[in-house]
Amino acid sequence: MSTLTVDNVTKTYGDVVALDSVSFEIEDEFVVLLGESGAGKSTMLRCVNGLTHPTEGEIRLNGDPINGSRSDIGMIFQQHNLVDGVSAYMNALTGSLDRTSTVSSLLQQQNKETKERALEALQTVGLLEESHQRTSQMSGGQQQRVGIARALVQDPALLLADEPVASLDPSSAESVMDYLKKAASVHEVTALVSLHQVNIAAYFGERFIGLRDGEILFDVSPEKLTPGLVDDLYGNVETVGLATDNSDNSTVDTSDGTRYDTETGSDGTDEVDVIGRQVES
């Protein structure tokens, strides 16, 4: 069990206010940060990760103030940041750098427990059979899953992800998010993930914090993430798969303009998931 507390955090860069009196607490949840570019999402994650310090306020993990980079906070980046030319397994092992040197990590001089943790992490993200494949030969989605495995090897209490699927195609993005949520659940890690894709966020998130101009606009559960809230956050955008404002909430509009019944499906037999995809019954 881990608890992240963000207490009245403000972050300024000269005259620019990136975060303005932000407060929230998450405990054993998969929480999604939403907001436009420049809303403060990345700054929030950098403060939580100890990469930058709040101008005012305090951030605590399990009651302990975060004053710098910590080994119990795992970070997943948009651009993967993997070691080129080596295997997925060796990249996963670099998650133990807080306990071993870079050279020792690449030479696989870790103890048995760390090596087993790396293999377990790769299994969690569905890449155990590809563990000895060079990451340069992997797809973008597979590389991001290696990044998740690397973070898990740290044995973190908190998992952060900054736009982890922004550069991926829709299918790979959904796959990566599925493995990311599975990893948080299996390893019982609190997760804070920033996303641009509202539909993917709505499908995977357990709670949603919307940032606008460095302030929290909303902090809601899935059933309260409505098109109205999303419009307030982003302006008029397509909110495929979110609950409609109509009294009949049993339908969703998909990207091709088709309206599906979420209980019976368009043909009366199939179901539709929350992001508007028709699935087999």
Number of C-alpha atoms within 10 A of each C-alpha: 11 18 18 24 21 21 16 16 21 22 23 16 9 7 6 9 15 21 26 20 15 17 16 14 12 17 17 17 20 21 24 25 26 27 25 16 12 13 20 25 27 18 21 26 20 18 23 29 24 18 14 16 22 20 15 15 16 20 26 16 20 15 11 11 15 21 17 13 15 14 19 17 23 25 25 24 16 15 16 17 12 21 16 12 13 16 22 31 26 25 26 30 32 27 26 25 17 12 14 17 14 15 11 15 19 19 11 17 14 19 9 10 8 20 19 14 21 29 20 17 27 26 16 21 23 16 21 17 10 16 20 13 17 18 24 15 13 15 12 20 22 21 23 29 28 29 27 31 33 28 28 32 24 25 20 21 23 28 25 24 23 22 19 27 26 15 13 16 11 13 9 17 19 18 15 23 22 15 17 26 19 14 21 22 15 10 15 16 25 23 28 25 26 25 21 17 16 21 18 20 23 24 18 19 21 15 21 23 20 26 23 22 18 24 19 21 16 18 16 16 14 16 11 15 20 17 19 16 15 20 13 14 20 15 11 11 12 15 22 22 26 26 23 17 10 8 7 10 12 14 22 25 19 18 14 7 9 12 14 24 22 21 14 15 20 16 9 11 12 16 20 22 15 18 21 23 16 17 11 9 9
